């Protein structure tokens, strides 16, 4: 695609989803996490990159502040306060060469959950176009 204002080539990378549900923490007394929609977009021209994300219909997680700071952490807890996982929003990878990587949400399981690993939701990246 060509931007009529710059005659430069624009590329876009997009990750979208709908109906996401994570029930892994329910058996340990944690919440069922749902997002009805999400979109993560990265757009690049010859001179710049830009990445952003949106979501809708989230439950089971505390809404992050607006604007969301980079790598914002929100604990996912049982009703008794035990942290089972961390929801990390707005993870940015800026290597310094003009490219950008953006992850909307990563859920890192903590030892109290009895689950290892992580779940990544909505990731994209792009680099300036030649």
N, CA and C atoms as a LAMMPS dump frame, in Angstrom:
ITEM: TIMESTEP
0
ITEM: NUMBER OF ATOMS
390
ITEM: BOX BOUNDS ff ff ff
-5.0000000000000000e+02 5.0000000000000000e+02
-5.0000000000000000e+02 5.0000000000000000e+02
-5.0000000000000000e+02 5.0000000000000000e+02
ITEM: ATOMS id mol type element x y z
1 1 1 N 0.851 -1.155 0
2 1 2 C 0 0 0
3 1 3 C 0.904 1.227 0
4 2 1 N 0.499 2.267 -0.715
5 2 2 C 1.27 3.497 -0.78
6 2 3 C 0.502 4.609 -0.092
7 3 1 N 1.181 5.35 0.742
8 3 2 C 0.588 6.494 1.431
9 3 3 C 0.6 7.659 0.449
10 4 1 N -0.573 8.205 0.056
11 4 2 C -0.61 9.269 -0.934
12 4 3 C 0.087 10.546 -0.478
13 5 1 N 0.281 10.73 0.813
14 5 2 C 0.92 11.941 1.315
15 5 3 C 2.445 11.881 1.266
16 6 1 N 3.002 10.691 1.202
17 6 2 C 4.456 10.574 1.245
18 6 3 C 5.031 9.784 0.08
19 7 1 N 4.208 9.129 -0.686
20 7 2 C 4.634 8.233 -1.759
21 7 3 C 5.493 7.099 -1.216
22 8 1 N 5.422 6.863 0.067
23 8 2 C 6.197 5.789 0.69
24 8 3 C 5.324 4.552 0.841
25 9 1 N 5.957 3.413 0.817
26 9 2 C 5.249 2.171 1.031
27 9 3 C 4.955 2.012 2.517
28 10 1 N 3.726 1.625 2.831
29 10 2 C 3.316 1.379 4.204
30 10 3 C 2.995 -0.099 4.343
31 11 1 N 3.536 -0.722 5.375
32 11 2 C 3.188 -2.107 5.66
33 11 3 C 2.516 -2.17 7.023
34 12 1 N 1.603 -3.115 7.154
35 12 2 C 0.869 -3.269 8.403
36 12 3 C 0.863 -4.735 8.802
37 13 1 N 1.11 -4.981 10.073
38 13 2 C 1.029 -6.317 10.658
39 13 3 C -0.025 -6.253 11.764
40 14 1 N -0.994 -7.163 11.722
41 14 2 C -2.099 -7.11 12.678
42 14 3 C -2.366 -8.499 13.264
43 15 1 N -2.579 -8.528 14.577
44 15 2 C -3.036 -9.741 15.266
45 15 3 C -4.413 -9.429 15.848
46 16 1 N -5.403 -10.258 15.528
47 16 2 C -6.753 -10.046 16.039
48 16 3 C -7.29 -11.332 16.64
49 17 1 N -8.24 -11.185 17.523
50 17 2 C -8.884 -12.356 18.092
51 17 3 C -10.234 -11.997 18.674
52 18 1 N -11.04 -13.027 18.87
53 18 2 C -12.328 -12.829 19.526
54 18 3 C -12.676 -14.093 20.29
55 19 1 N -13.422 -13.898 21.373
56 19 2 C -13.88 -15.036 22.165
57 19 3 C -12.788 -15.74 22.949
58 20 1 N -11.737 -15.02 23.369
59 20 2 C -10.675 -15.642 24.154
60 20 3 C -11.182 -15.952 25.558
61 21 1 N -10.873 -17.158 26.044
62 21 2 C -11.232 -17.56 27.41
63 21 3 C -10.129 -18.447 27.969
64 22 1 N -9.696 -18.132 29.195
65 22 2 C -8.676 -18.919 29.877
66 22 3 C -9.258 -19.38 31.202
67 23 1 N -9.431 -20.679 31.354
68 23 2 C -10.023 -21.234 32.577
69 23 3 C -9.001 -21.953 33.451
70 24 1 N -7.719 -21.862 33.111
71 24 2 C -6.671 -22.614 33.81
72 24 3 C -6.607 -22.33 35.301
73 25 1 N -6.957 -21.118 35.737
74 25 2 C -6.846 -20.76 37.157
75 25 3 C -8.106 -21.068 37.964
76 26 1 N -9.176 -21.448 37.308
77 26 2 C -10.447 -21.687 37.997
78 26 3 C -10.333 -22.821 39.013
79 27 1 N -9.637 -23.898 38.666
80 27 2 C -9.531 -25.054 39.571
81 27 3 C -8.738 -24.739 40.844
82 28 1 N -7.946 -23.653 40.823
83 28 2 C -7.189 -23.26 42.015
84 28 3 C -7.865 -22.097 42.755
85 29 1 N -9.083 -21.763 42.357
86 29 2 C -9.822 -20.689 43.009
87 29 3 C -9.634 -19.328 42.367
88 30 1 N -8.99 -19.286 41.229
89 30 2 C -8.768 -18.03 40.523
90 30 3 C -9.892 -17.73 39.548
91 31 1 N -9.795 -16.596 38.867
92 31 2 C -10.851 -16.181 37.951
93 31 3 C -10.761 -16.852 36.58
94 32 1 N -11.878 -16.861 35.9
95 32 2 C -11.926 -17.215 34.481
96 32 3 C -11.663 -15.895 33.742
97 33 1 N -10.694 -15.9 32.844
98 33 2 C -10.299 -14.684 32.144
99 33 3 C -10.902 -14.709 30.74
100 34 1 N -11.567 -13.599 30.383
101 34 2 C -12.21 -13.51 29.072
102 34 3 C -11.917 -12.168 28.418
103 35 1 N -11.744 -12.202 27.119
104 35 2 C -11.709 -11.005 26.287
105 35 3 C -12.573 -11.306 25.077
106 36 1 N -13.553 -10.467 24.824
107 36 2 C -14.42 -10.737 23.682
108 36 3 C -13.734 -10.373 22.367
109 37 1 N -12.889 -9.335 22.373
110 37 2 C -12.152 -8.956 21.17
111 37 3 C -10.808 -8.345 21.543
112 38 1 N -9.86 -8.448 20.629
113 38 2 C -8.594 -7.721 20.767
114 38 3 C -7.971 -7.54 19.392
115 39 1 N -7.213 -6.445 19.256
116 39 2 C -6.489 -6.144 18.028
117 39 3 C -5.163 -5.492 18.396
118 40 1 N -4.098 -5.972 17.783
119 40 2 C -2.77 -5.383 17.945
120 40 3 C -2.263 -5.095 16.534
121 41 1 N -1.871 -3.847 16.295
122 41 2 C -1.471 -3.432 14.95
123 41 3 C -0.112 -2.75 14.979
124 42 1 N 0.693 -3.043 13.974
125 42 2 C 1.985 -2.387 13.799
126 42 3 C 2.046 -1.904 12.351
127 43 1 N 2.307 -0.623 12.174
128 43 2 C 2.374 -0.017 10.855
129 43 3 C 3.753 0.596 10.665
130 44 1 N 4.323 0.398 9.475
131 44 2 C 5.659 0.907 9.197
132 44 3 C 5.703 1.609 7.851
133 45 1 N 6.466 2.698 7.812
134 45 2 C 6.822 3.365 6.569
135 45 3 C 8.344 3.36 6.485
136 46 1 N 8.87 4.047 5.508
137 46 2 C 10.32 4.116 5.349
138 46 3 C 10.987 4.836 6.524
139 47 1 N 10.262 5.742 7.174
140 47 2 C 10.87 6.574 8.209
141 47 3 C 10.404 6.286 9.631
142 48 1 N 9.322 5.519 9.804
143 48 2 C 8.825 5.321 11.168
144 48 3 C 7.987 4.054 11.314
145 49 1 N 7.821 3.656 12.573
146 49 2 C 6.924 2.554 12.912
147 49 3 C 5.991 3.041 14.015
148 50 1 N 4.828 2.418 14.082
149 50 2 C 3.848 2.764 15.093
150 50 3 C 3.065 1.505 15.442
151 51 1 N 2.911 1.242 16.736
152 51 2 C 2.174 0.053 17.174
153 51 3 C 1.164 0.462 18.24
154 52 1 N 0.002 -0.202 18.222
155 52 2 C -1.004 0.055 19.248
156 52 3 C -1.898 -1.16 19.397
157 53 1 N -2.716 -1.14 20.452
158 53 2 C -3.612 -2.264 20.717
159 53 3 C -4.895 -1.778 21.362
160 54 1 N -5.943 -2.588 21.191
161 54 2 C -7.242 -2.334 21.813
162 54 3 C -7.845 -3.673 22.218
163 55 1 N -8.757 -3.631 23.179
164 55 2 C -9.482 -4.829 23.571
165 55 3 C -10.897 -4.436 23.971
166 56 1 N -11.767 -5.427 24.042
167 56 2 C -13.138 -5.19 24.488
168 56 3 C -13.645 -6.383 25.258
169 57 1 N -14.57 -6.132 26.16
170 57 2 C -15.234 -7.207 26.882
171 57 3 C -14.334 -8.017 27.78
172 58 1 N -13.472 -7.363 28.536
173 58 2 C -12.541 -8.083 29.414
174 58 3 C -13.195 -8.359 30.762
175 59 1 N -13.009 -9.582 31.267
176 59 2 C -13.437 -9.939 32.623
177 59 3 C -12.418 -10.896 33.216
178 60 1 N -12.349 -10.918 34.547
179 60 2 C -11.401 -11.773 35.245
180 60 3 C -10.068 -11.103 35.504
181 61 1 N -9.844 -9.952 34.899
182 61 2 C -8.633 -9.155 35.094
183 61 3 C -9.047 -7.739 35.473
184 62 1 N -8.187 -7.079 36.229
185 62 2 C -8.417 -5.675 36.544
186 62 3 C -8.025 -4.846 35.328
187 63 1 N -8.903 -3.92 34.926
188 63 2 C -8.578 -3.059 33.795
189 63 3 C -7.306 -2.281 34.08
190 64 1 N -6.394 -2.222 33.108
191 64 2 C -5.181 -1.426 33.302
192 64 3 C -5.52 0.065 33.237
193 65 1 N -4.626 0.917 33.727
194 65 2 C -4.873 2.36 33.65
195 65 3 C -4.834 2.827 32.196
196 66 1 N -5.339 4.024 31.966
197 66 2 C -5.337 4.592 30.633
198 66 3 C -4.648 5.952 30.69
199 67 1 N -3.521 6.136 30.035
200 67 2 C -2.816 5.198 29.165
201 67 3 C -2.097 4.11 29.971
202 68 1 N -1.844 2.992 29.304
203 68 2 C -1.206 1.855 29.958
204 68 3 C 0.316 2.014 29.882
205 69 1 N 0.998 2.08 31.031
206 69 2 C 2.463 2.15 30.996
207 69 3 C 3.052 0.876 30.377
208 70 1 N 4.236 0.994 29.815
209 70 2 C 4.911 -0.181 29.255
210 70 3 C 5.131 -1.221 30.341
211 71 1 N 4.875 -2.473 29.999
212 71 2 C 5.059 -3.628 30.888
213 71 3 C 4.309 -3.469 32.214
214 72 1 N 3.089 -2.97 32.143
215 72 2 C 2.26 -2.788 33.336
216 72 3 C 1.83 -4.152 33.891
217 73 1 N 2.083 -4.383 35.184
218 73 2 C 1.779 -5.672 35.822
219 73 3 C 0.555 -5.538 36.722
220 74 1 N -0.398 -6.463 36.53
221 74 2 C -1.595 -6.537 37.367
222 74 3 C -1.691 -7.97 37.91
223 75 1 N -1.549 -8.155 39.223
224 75 2 C -1.632 -9.513 39.776
225 75 3 C -3.03 -10.123 39.585
226 76 1 N -3.047 -11.416 39.341
227 76 2 C -4.305 -12.171 39.264
228 76 3 C -4.367 -13.003 40.534
229 77 1 N -5.381 -12.725 41.363
230 77 2 C -5.417 -13.309 42.7
231 77 3 C -6.678 -14.127 42.958
232 78 1 N -6.538 -15.019 43.939
233 78 2 C -7.693 -15.708 44.5
234 78 3 C -8.399 -14.726 45.443
235 79 1 N -9.64 -15.014 45.824
236 79 2 C -10.34 -14.126 46.761
237 79 3 C -9.592 -13.902 48.081
238 80 1 N -8.762 -14.877 48.508
239 80 2 C -8.023 -14.708 49.769
240 80 3 C -6.754 -13.86 49.601
241 81 1 N -6.496 -13.37 48.384
242 81 2 C -5.344 -12.51 48.135
243 81 3 C -4.119 -13.216 47.597
244 82 1 N -4.145 -14.539 47.499
245 82 2 C -3.002 -15.286 46.967
246 82 3 C -2.833 -14.982 45.479
247 83 1 N -1.643 -14.524 45.095
248 83 2 C -1.358 -14.238 43.688
249 83 3 C -1.084 -15.541 42.939
250 84 1 N -1.865 -15.783 41.888
251 84 2 C -1.723 -16.991 41.076
252 84 3 C -0.944 -16.743 39.791
253 85 1 N -1.01 -15.509 39.306
254 85 2 C -0.35 -15.163 38.046
255 85 3 C -0.227 -13.646 37.972
256 86 1 N 0.553 -13.205 37.024
257 86 2 C 0.651 -11.775 36.733
258 86 3 C 0.194 -11.541 35.298
259 87 1 N -0.687 -10.571 35.124
260 87 2 C -1.073 -10.116 33.791
261 87 3 C -0.157 -8.941 33.458
262 88 1 N 0.619 -9.084 32.398
263 88 2 C 1.553 -8.031 31.992
264 88 3 C 1.024 -7.443 30.677
265 89 1 N 0.615 -6.186 30.723
266 89 2 C 0.049 -5.497 29.569
267 89 3 C 1.101 -4.611 28.9
268 90 1 N 0.947 -4.42 27.593
269 90 2 C 1.71 -3.422 26.843
270 90 3 C 3.22 -3.683 26.894
271 91 1 N 3.619 -4.88 26.492
272 91 2 C 5.034 -5.241 26.483
273 91 3 C 5.636 -4.765 25.163
274 92 1 N 6.613 -3.872 25.271
275 92 2 C 7.214 -3.262 24.089
276 92 3 C 8.655 -3.719 23.916
277 93 1 N 8.992 -4.069 22.686
278 93 2 C 10.369 -4.41 22.338
279 93 3 C 10.836 -3.361 21.332
280 94 1 N 11.761 -2.511 21.768
281 94 2 C 12.284 -1.426 20.937
282 94 3 C 13.806 -1.603 20.812
283 95 1 N 14.264 -2.371 19.829
284 95 2 C 15.69 -2.692 19.745
285 95 3 C 16.587 -1.53 19.323
286 96 1 N 16.033 -0.384 18.941
287 96 2 C 16.856 0.761 18.599
288 96 3 C 17.155 0.917 17.118
289 97 1 N 16.669 0.006 16.294
290 97 2 C 16.902 0.097 14.85
291 97 3 C 15.679 0.617 14.103
292 98 1 N 14.702 1.161 14.843
293 98 2 C 13.476 1.672 14.235
294 98 3 C 12.344 0.669 14.224
295 99 1 N 12.642 -0.584 14.483
296 99 2 C 11.59 -1.599 14.516
297 99 3 C 10.91 -1.589 15.887
298 100 1 N 9.758 -2.212 15.944
299 100 2 C 9.005 -2.276 17.193
300 100 3 C 8.29 -3.632 17.259
301 101 1 N 8.227 -4.172 18.46
302 101 2 C 7.437 -5.364 18.734
303 101 3 C 6.49 -5.016 19.869
304 102 1 N 5.257 -5.469 19.799
305 102 2 C 4.269 -5.14 20.822
306 102 3 C 3.431 -6.363 21.158
307 103 1 N 3.358 -6.664 22.459
308 103 2 C 2.486 -7.714 22.969
309 103 3 C 1.447 -7.047 23.855
310 104 1 N 0.177 -7.275 23.554
311 104 2 C -0.898 -6.666 24.326
312 104 3 C -0.942 -7.214 25.747
313 105 1 N -0.871 -8.536 25.893
314 105 2 C -1.032 -9.166 27.2
315 105 3 C -0.26 -10.474 27.266
316 106 1 N 0.451 -10.646 28.379
317 106 2 C 1.095 -11.935 28.663
318 106 3 C 0.709 -12.303 30.086
319 107 1 N 0.251 -13.518 30.273
320 107 2 C -0.099 -14.012 31.605
321 107 3 C 1.005 -14.966 32.043
322 108 1 N 1.72 -14.57 33.106
323 108 2 C 2.81 -15.37 33.659
324 108 3 C 2.295 -16.098 34.896
325 109 1 N 2.255 -17.413 34.854
326 109 2 C 1.777 -18.194 35.993
327 109 3 C 2.819 -18.196 37.111
328 110 1 N 2.345 -18.055 38.34
329 110 2 C 3.209 -18.061 39.52
330 110 3 C 3.124 -19.421 40.215
331 111 1 N 4.112 -19.773 41.063
332 111 2 C 4.133 -21.09 41.71
333 111 3 C 2.837 -21.444 42.455
334 112 1 N 2.16 -20.486 43.077
335 112 2 C 0.935 -20.78 43.831
336 112 3 C -0.179 -21.334 42.957
337 113 1 N -0.084 -21.134 41.644
338 113 2 C -1.125 -21.638 40.741
339 113 3 C -0.942 -23.122 40.446
340 114 1 N 0.277 -23.649 40.655
341 114 2 C 0.554 -25.031 40.286
342 114 3 C 0.719 -25.204 38.784
343 115 1 N 0.78 -24.101 38.059
344 115 2 C 0.914 -24.115 36.599
345 115 3 C 2.228 -23.42 36.25
346 116 1 N 2.926 -23.944 35.263
347 116 2 C 4.153 -23.278 34.823
348 116 3 C 3.933 -22.699 33.435
349 117 1 N 4.738 -21.724 33.103
350 117 2 C 4.687 -21.155 31.765
351 117 3 C 3.921 -19.859 31.691
352 118 1 N 3.5 -19.53 30.484
353 118 2 C 2.815 -18.277 30.237
354 118 3 C 1.895 -18.411 29.034
355 119 1 N 0.967 -17.472 28.941
356 119 2 C 0.061 -17.373 27.798
357 119 3 C 0.258 -15.98 27.208
358 120 1 N 0.499 -15.911 25.902
359 120 2 C 0.681 -14.639 25.226
360 120 3 C -0.523 -14.386 24.332
361 121 1 N -1.044 -13.165 24.416
362 121 2 C -2.253 -12.814 23.676
363 121 3 C -2.02 -11.509 22.919
364 122 1 N -2.029 -11.577 21.596
365 122 2 C -1.899 -10.397 20.77
366 122 3 C -0.497 -9.877 20.657
367 123 1 N 0.263 -10.369 19.687
368 123 2 C 1.635 -9.898 19.469
369 123 3 C 1.825 -9.577 17.993
370 124 1 N 2.5 -8.484 17.73
371 124 2 C 2.887 -8.149 16.367
372 124 3 C 4.173 -7.337 16.384
373 125 1 N 4.811 -7.213 15.229
374 125 2 C 6.022 -6.422 15.122
375 125 3 C 6.183 -5.942 13.679
376 126 1 N 6.998 -4.894 13.531
377 126 2 C 7.287 -4.4 12.178
378 126 3 C 8.58 -3.604 12.205
379 127 1 N 9.152 -3.401 11.004
380 127 2 C 10.38 -2.64 10.834
381 127 3 C 10.15 -1.61 9.733
382 128 1 N 10.922 -0.528 9.753
383 128 2 C 10.79 0.456 8.669
384 128 3 C 10.929 -0.232 7.315
385 129 1 N 10.151 0.218 6.342
386 129 2 C 10.172 -0.386 5.015
387 129 3 C 11.373 0.116 4.23
388 130 1 N 11.881 -0.71 3.33
389 130 2 C 13.053 -0.281 2.528
390 130 3 C 12.679 0.824 1.547
